[in-house]
């Protein structure tokens, strides 16, 4: 799953995000969603979230539980 649809993402979900500083390189950071920061139902670059460790980025991969 990609992270473009807000309905697919919720707190407690394990995801990969791309941080703002890593957008050029595409380096992914893995973590657990704490807050959803994007209000729209869909975003072409991924829904912006805050992880439990405080990092903020756009979701690129979702891991199924």
KOLGU-4560 file (N, C-alpha, C; in nm, 3 decimals, padded with zeros to 5 digits):
<recs>
<n_xx: 00.084 n_yy: -00.119 n_zz: 00.000 ca_xx: 00.000 ca_yy: 00.000 ca_zz: 00.000 c_xx: 00.088 c_yy: 00.124 c_zz: 00.000 mol: A seq: 1 type: UNK>
<n_xx: 00.042 n_yy: 00.225 n_zz: -00.071 ca_xx: 00.112 ca_yy: 00.353 ca_zz: -00.064 c_xx: 00.042 c_yy: 00.441 c_zz: 00.039 mol: A seq: 2 type: UNK>
<n_xx: 00.099 n_yy: 00.553 n_zz: 00.070 ca_xx: 00.045 ca_yy: 00.638 ca_zz: 00.176 c_xx: -00.030 c_yy: 00.759 c_zz: 00.125 mol: A seq: 3 type: UNK>
<n_xx: -00.098 n_yy: 00.747 n_zz: 00.011 ca_xx: -00.166 ca_yy: 00.863 ca_zz: -00.048 c_xx: -00.308 c_yy: 00.884 c_zz: 00.003 mol: A seq: 4 type: UNK>
<n_xx: -00.370 n_yy: 00.783 n_zz: 00.062 ca_xx: -00.508 ca_yy: 00.795 ca_zz: 00.108 c_xx: -00.512 c_yy: 00.802 c_zz: 00.261 mol: A seq: 5 type: UNK>
<n_xx: -00.576 n_yy: 00.907 n_zz: 00.312 ca_xx: -00.581 ca_yy: 00.930 ca_zz: 00.456 c_xx: -00.656 c_yy: 00.819 c_zz: 00.529 mol: A seq: 6 type: UNK>
<n_xx: -00.757 n_yy: 00.760 n_zz: 00.463 ca_xx: -00.839 ca_yy: 00.657 ca_zz: 00.526 c_xx: -00.759 c_yy: 00.530 c_zz: 00.559 mol: A seq: 7 type: UNK>
<n_xx: -00.644 n_yy: 00.511 n_zz: 00.494 ca_xx: -00.562 ca_yy: 00.392 ca_zz: 00.515 c_xx: -00.464 c_yy: 00.407 c_zz: 00.632 mol: A seq: 8 type: UNK>
<n_xx: -00.454 n_yy: 00.528 n_zz: 00.687 ca_xx: -00.351 ca_yy: 00.558 ca_zz: 00.788 c_xx: -00.419 c_yy: 00.597 c_zz: 00.919 mol: A seq: 9 type: UNK>
<n_xx: -00.367 n_yy: 00.542 n_zz: 01.029 ca_xx: -00.424 ca_yy: 00.571 ca_zz: 01.161 c_xx: -00.314 c_yy: 00.558 c_zz: 01.267 mol: A seq: 10 type: UNK>
<n_xx: -00.333 n_yy: 00.621 n_zz: 01.384 ca_xx: -00.233 ca_yy: 00.612 ca_zz: 01.490 c_xx: -00.207 c_yy: 00.467 c_zz: 01.530 mol: A seq: 11 type: UNK>
<n_xx: -00.080 n_yy: 00.433 n_zz: 01.551 ca_xx: -00.041 ca_yy: 00.298 ca_zz: 01.588 c_xx: 00.003 c_yy: 00.212 c_zz: 01.471 mol: A seq: 12 type: UNK>
<n_xx: -00.014 n_yy: 00.263 n_zz: 01.349 ca_xx: 00.023 ca_yy: 00.189 ca_zz: 01.229 c_xx: 00.172 c_yy: 00.204 c_zz: 01.201 mol: A seq: 13 type: UNK>
<n_xx: 00.237 n_yy: 00.095 n_zz: 01.163 ca_xx: 00.380 ca_yy: 00.100 ca_zz: 01.129 c_xx: 00.396 c_yy: 00.137 c_zz: 00.983 mol: A seq: 14 type: UNK>
<n_xx: 00.478 n_yy: 00.240 n_zz: 00.958 ca_xx: 00.494 ca_yy: 00.294 ca_zz: 00.822 c_xx: 00.639 c_yy: 00.331 c_zz: 00.794 mol: A seq: 15 type: UNK>
<n_xx: 00.670 n_yy: 00.351 n_zz: 00.667 ca_xx: 00.793 ca_yy: 00.417 ca_zz: 00.624 c_xx: 00.754 c_yy: 00.557 c_zz: 00.582 mol: A seq: 16 type: UNK>
<n_xx: 00.834 n_yy: 00.655 n_zz: 00.623 ca_xx: 00.812 ca_yy: 00.793 ca_zz: 00.579 c_xx: 00.939 c_yy: 00.845 c_zz: 00.513 mol: A seq: 17 type: UNK>
<n_xx: 00.922 n_yy: 00.950 n_zz: 00.435 ca_xx: 01.036 ca_yy: 01.023 ca_zz: 00.381 c_xx: 01.037 c_yy: 01.160 c_zz: 00.446 mol: A seq: 18 type: UNK>
<n_xx: 01.144 n_yy: 01.188 n_zz: 00.519 ca_xx: 01.158 ca_yy: 01.317 ca_zz: 00.586 c_xx: 01.186 c_yy: 01.426 c_zz: 00.482 mol: A seq: 19 type: UNK>
<n_xx: 01.155 n_yy: 01.550 n_zz: 00.515 ca_xx: 01.178 ca_yy: 01.663 ca_zz: 00.426 c_xx: 01.324 c_yy: 01.668 c_zz: 00.379 mol: A seq: 20 type: UNK>
<n_xx: 01.418 n_yy: 01.647 n_zz: 00.472 ca_xx: 01.560 ca_yy: 01.653 ca_zz: 00.438 c_xx: 01.604 c_yy: 01.538 c_zz: 00.347 mol: A seq: 21 type: UNK>
<n_xx: 01.524 n_yy: 01.431 n_zz: 00.342 ca_xx: 01.559 ca_yy: 01.314 ca_zz: 00.261 c_xx: 01.481 c_yy: 01.305 c_zz: 00.130 mol: A seq: 22 type: UNK>
<n_xx: 01.407 n_yy: 01.409 n_zz: 00.094 ca_xx: 01.325 ca_yy: 01.402 ca_zz: -00.027 c_xx: 01.409 c_yy: 01.382 c_zz: -00.153 mol: A seq: 23 type: UNK>
<n_xx: 01.525 n_yy: 01.443 n_zz: -00.161 ca_xx: 01.609 ca_yy: 01.429 ca_zz: -00.280 c_xx: 01.670 c_yy: 01.290 c_zz: -00.291 mol: A seq: 24 type: UNK>
<n_xx: 01.709 n_yy: 01.232 n_zz: -00.177 ca_xx: 01.775 ca_yy: 01.101 ca_zz: -00.179 c_xx: 01.675 c_yy: 00.986 c_zz: -00.171 mol: A seq: 25 type: UNK>
<n_xx: 01.556 n_yy: 01.010 n_zz: -00.116 ca_xx: 01.455 ca_yy: 00.904 ca_zz: -00.103 c_xx: 01.480 c_yy: 00.810 c_zz: 00.012 mol: A seq: 26 type: UNK>
<n_xx: 01.565 n_yy: 00.849 n_zz: 00.107 ca_xx: 01.592 ca_yy: 00.765 ca_zz: 00.224 c_xx: 01.465 c_yy: 00.755 c_zz: 00.308 mol: A seq: 27 type: UNK>
<n_xx: 01.430 n_yy: 00.631 n_zz: 00.346 ca_xx: 01.308 ca_yy: 00.607 ca_zz: 00.422 c_xx: 01.339 c_yy: 00.590 c_zz: 00.570 mol: A seq: 28 type: UNK>
<n_xx: 01.245 n_yy: 00.634 n_zz: 00.652 ca_xx: 01.255 ca_yy: 00.621 ca_zz: 00.797 c_xx: 01.134 c_yy: 00.541 c_zz: 00.844 mol: A seq: 29 type: UNK>
<n_xx: 01.159 n_yy: 00.435 n_zz: 00.923 ca_xx: 01.050 ca_yy: 00.350 ca_zz: 00.970 c_xx: 01.006 c_yy: 00.391 c_zz: 01.109 mol: A seq: 30 type: UNK>
<n_xx: 00.876 n_yy: 00.386 n_zz: 01.134 ca_xx: 00.827 ca_yy: 00.421 ca_zz: 01.266 c_xx: 00.678 c_yy: 00.395 c_zz: 01.279 mol: A seq: 31 type: UNK>
<n_xx: 00.623 n_yy: 00.437 n_zz: 01.392 ca_xx: 00.482 ca_yy: 00.418 ca_zz: 01.424 c_xx: 00.412 c_yy: 00.553 c_zz: 01.425 mol: A seq: 32 type: UNK>
<n_xx: 00.297 n_yy: 00.562 n_zz: 01.359 ca_xx: 00.222 ca_yy: 00.686 ca_zz: 01.346 c_xx: 00.167 c_yy: 00.730 c_zz: 01.482 mol: A seq: 33 type: UNK>
<n_xx: 00.188 n_yy: 00.857 n_zz: 01.515 ca_xx: 00.130 ca_yy: 00.918 ca_zz: 01.636 c_xx: 00.015 c_yy: 01.010 c_zz: 01.596 mol: A seq: 34 type: UNK>
<n_xx: 00.040 n_yy: 01.100 n_zz: 01.498 ca_xx: -00.062 ca_yy: 01.198 ca_zz: 01.455 c_xx: -00.064 c_yy: 01.206 c_zz: 01.304 mol: A seq: 35 type: UNK>
<n_xx: -00.182 n_yy: 01.232 n_zz: 01.247 ca_xx: -00.197 ca_yy: 01.262 ca_zz: 01.105 c_xx: -00.200 c_yy: 01.414 c_zz: 01.091 mol: A seq: 36 type: UNK>
<n_xx: -00.116 n_yy: 01.468 n_zz: 01.005 ca_xx: -00.103 ca_yy: 01.613 ca_zz: 00.990 c_xx: -00.170 c_yy: 01.666 c_zz: 00.864 mol: A seq: 37 type: UNK>
<n_xx: -00.195 n_yy: 01.580 n_zz: 00.766 ca_xx: -00.264 ca_yy: 01.621 ca_zz: 00.643 c_xx: -00.414 c_yy: 01.607 c_zz: 00.665 mol: A seq: 38 type: UNK>
<n_xx: -00.488 n_yy: 01.713 n_zz: 00.633 ca_xx: -00.633 ca_yy: 01.711 ca_zz: 00.653 c_xx: -00.711 c_yy: 01.660 c_zz: 00.532 mol: A seq: 39 type: UNK>
<n_xx: -00.653 n_yy: 01.672 n_zz: 00.413 ca_xx: -00.726 ca_yy: 01.630 ca_zz: 00.293 c_xx: -00.734 c_yy: 01.477 c_zz: 00.286 mol: A seq: 40 type: UNK>
<n_xx: -00.832 n_yy: 01.426 n_zz: 00.213 ca_xx: -00.854 ca_yy: 01.282 ca_zz: 00.202 c_xx: -00.745 c_yy: 01.212 c_zz: 00.124 mol: A seq: 41 type: UNK>
<n_xx: -00.677 n_yy: 01.285 n_zz: 00.035 ca_xx: -00.574 ca_yy: 01.224 ca_zz: -00.050 c_xx: -00.465 c_yy: 01.328 c_zz: -00.078 mol: A seq: 42 type: UNK>
<n_xx: -00.342 n_yy: 01.281 n_zz: -00.087 ca_xx: -00.231 ca_yy: 01.369 ca_zz: -00.124 c_xx: -00.137 c_yy: 01.292 c_zz: -00.215 mol: A seq: 43 type: UNK>
<n_xx: -00.101 n_yy: 01.347 n_zz: -00.332 ca_xx: -00.020 ca_yy: 01.273 ca_zz: -00.430 c_xx: 00.121 c_yy: 01.237 c_zz: -00.382 mol: A seq: 44 type: UNK>
<n_xx: 00.176 n_yy: 01.312 n_zz: -00.285 ca_xx: 00.311 ca_yy: 01.283 ca_zz: -00.236 c_xx: 00.309 c_yy: 01.203 c_zz: -00.107 mol: A seq: 45 type: UNK>
<n_xx: 00.192 n_yy: 01.170 n_zz: -00.058 ca_xx: 00.179 ca_yy: 01.095 ca_zz: 00.067 c_xx: 00.123 c_yy: 01.180 c_zz: 00.179 mol: A seq: 46 type: UNK>
<n_xx: 00.052 n_yy: 01.115 n_zz: 00.268 ca_xx: -00.008 ca_yy: 01.184 ca_zz: 00.384 c_xx: 00.103 c_yy: 01.218 c_zz: 00.483 mol: A seq: 47 type: UNK>
<n_xx: 00.104 n_yy: 01.341 n_zz: 00.531 ca_xx: 00.205 ca_yy: 01.384 ca_zz: 00.627 c_xx: 00.164 c_yy: 01.338 c_zz: 00.766 mol: A seq: 48 type: UNK>
<n_xx: 00.260 n_yy: 01.274 n_zz: 00.838 ca_xx: 00.233 ca_yy: 01.223 ca_zz: 00.972 c_xx: 00.348 c_yy: 01.259 c_zz: 01.065 mol: A seq: 49 type: UNK>
<n_xx: 00.320 n_yy: 01.250 n_zz: 01.196 ca_xx: 00.422 ca_yy: 01.261 ca_zz: 01.300 c_xx: 00.435 c_yy: 01.123 c_zz: 01.361 mol: A seq: 50 type: UNK>
<n_xx: 00.559 n_yy: 01.074 n_zz: 01.371 ca_xx: 00.584 ca_yy: 00.944 ca_zz: 01.433 c_xx: 00.591 c_yy: 00.958 c_zz: 01.584 mol: A seq: 51 type: UNK>
<n_xx: 00.588 n_yy: 00.845 n_zz: 01.654 ca_xx: 00.594 ca_yy: 00.847 ca_zz: 01.800 c_xx: 00.723 c_yy: 00.907 c_zz: 01.853 mol: A seq: 52 type: UNK>
<n_xx: 00.831 n_yy: 00.903 n_zz: 01.771 ca_xx: 00.957 ca_yy: 00.964 ca_zz: 01.814 c_xx: 00.968 c_yy: 01.112 c_zz: 01.777 mol: A seq: 53 type: UNK>
<n_xx: 00.861 n_yy: 01.169 n_zz: 01.718 ca_xx: 00.856 ca_yy: 01.312 ca_zz: 01.690 c_xx: 00.894 c_yy: 01.351 c_zz: 01.548 mol: A seq: 54 type: UNK>
<n_xx: 00.945 n_yy: 01.259 n_zz: 01.468 ca_xx: 00.984 ca_yy: 01.292 ca_zz: 01.331 c_xx: 00.860 c_yy: 01.310 c_zz: 01.244 mol: A seq: 55 type: UNK>
<n_xx: 00.868 n_yy: 01.404 n_zz: 01.149 ca_xx: 00.755 ca_yy: 01.436 ca_zz: 01.061 c_xx: 00.796 c_yy: 01.410 c_zz: 00.917 mol: A seq: 56 type: UNK>
<n_xx: 00.709 n_yy: 01.344 n_zz: 00.842 ca_xx: 00.736 ca_yy: 01.318 ca_zz: 00.701 c_xx: 00.612 c_yy: 01.264 c_zz: 00.632 mol: A seq: 57 type: UNK>
<n_xx: 00.628 n_yy: 01.234 n_zz: 00.504 ca_xx: 00.517 ca_yy: 01.183 ca_zz: 00.424 c_xx: 00.527 c_yy: 01.031 c_zz: 00.410 mol: A seq: 58 type: UNK>
<n_xx: 00.413 n_yy: 00.965 n_zz: 00.428 ca_xx: 00.408 ca_yy: 00.818 ca_zz: 00.424 c_xx: 00.432 c_yy: 00.769 c_zz: 00.281 mol: A seq: 59 type: UNK>
<n_xx: 00.524 n_yy: 00.672 n_zz: 00.269 ca_xx: 00.550 ca_yy: 00.611 ca_zz: 00.138 c_xx: 00.516 c_yy: 00.462 c_zz: 00.138 mol: A seq: 60 type: UNK>
<n_xx: 00.524 n_yy: 00.396 n_zz: 00.251 ca_xx: 00.491 ca_yy: 00.253 ca_zz: 00.262 c_xx: 00.411 c_yy: 00.229 c_zz: 00.390 mol: A seq: 61 type: UNK>
<n_xx: 00.315 n_yy: 00.136 n_zz: 00.381 ca_xx: 00.236 ca_yy: 00.097 ca_zz: 00.498 c_xx: 00.259 c_yy: -00.052 c_zz: 00.520 mol: A seq: 62 type: UNK>
<n_xx: 00.287 n_yy: -00.089 n_zz: 00.645 ca_xx: 00.307 ca_yy: -00.230 ca_zz: 00.680 c_xx: 00.180 c_yy: -00.284 c_zz: 00.744 mol: A seq: 63 type: UNK>
<n_xx: 00.127 n_yy: -00.393 n_zz: 00.690 ca_xx: 00.004 ca_yy: -00.453 ca_zz: 00.740 c_xx: 00.030 c_yy: -00.523 c_zz: 00.874 mol: A seq: 64 type: UNK>
<n_xx: -00.068 n_yy: -00.513 n_zz: 00.963 ca_xx: -00.057 ca_yy: -00.582 ca_zz: 01.092 c_xx: -00.140 c_yy: -00.708 c_zz: 01.088 mol: A seq: 65 type: UNK>
</recs>
